[in-house]
Amino acid sequence: MKKLLTRTITGSLFVALIVLSLIATSSTLYLCVFTLLTILGLTEFYRLTIPEEKNLTKIIDVLGGIAMFGGLYARYQYNIESLVWLTPYILYIIIRQIAQLYTHEISPLSNMAYSLMGQLYVALPLALINILYYRIGAPIVLVLFIFIWLNDTGAFCVGSLIGKNKLFERISPKKSWEGFFGGLFFVIVASIIISLYFDESIGTRMDIAEWIGLGVAVSLSATWGDLSESLIKRTLKVKDSGKLLPGHGGILDRIDSLLLVIPASIAYLLIISNI
């Protein structure tokens, strides 16, 4: 009971922070919250994958992630037409490779690979949020979070009640096909409601079929995102990505679905020419 209460409080605070950052009239809170998510997510990933004593390379990698998110934020916030916003990240790529030359490691290529994987797995998807935030608006980002939360809730409720057939037993034994379709159903219902009552206020101008398509894309990518993080943790033989969030584990445990939902949603919106 105590664990459930702790999990509920932590989850509620996390949701409240995300919602506040996306409904605030100023983008400052958004910048602070998502930059913090980038820092914490990368820190957790590199703590798991790169030896503890390699603190310098970890710092460089985290700064690289900040440069990626901050650069894309500046591109849209200040209407920077040239590629000058990309300069800090280009400098990161140069500095990271040079730094590797001065570290004495048995497998330097492994650390370089993990460095780049962290950028692609954590930093890039979070940075891409800026495209949705500025090209469409903060409401669409909030909708994606709502879809993810509904997908998780539906999968948990339905899976707990009637789940029997394993979805991906090799990676996540507790997930079931019944839970997957339960989460998908919740998201599709939400997408229909949004298309009927909130489409104009969000600014997407999508019809009901396109909203359902977005819901399906989010549900699928959220499930795959969750499974991808489970694969990483299973490979590294850890239960949680961290201990920052009592009852939930680490930041990556909370945003694992988001890391695939964002690029998948952008790809979908580009395909239907809505971004």
Beta strands, then each sheet from edge to edge (+ up, - down):
strand 1: 166-168
strand 2: 172-176
sheet 1: 1+ 2-
end
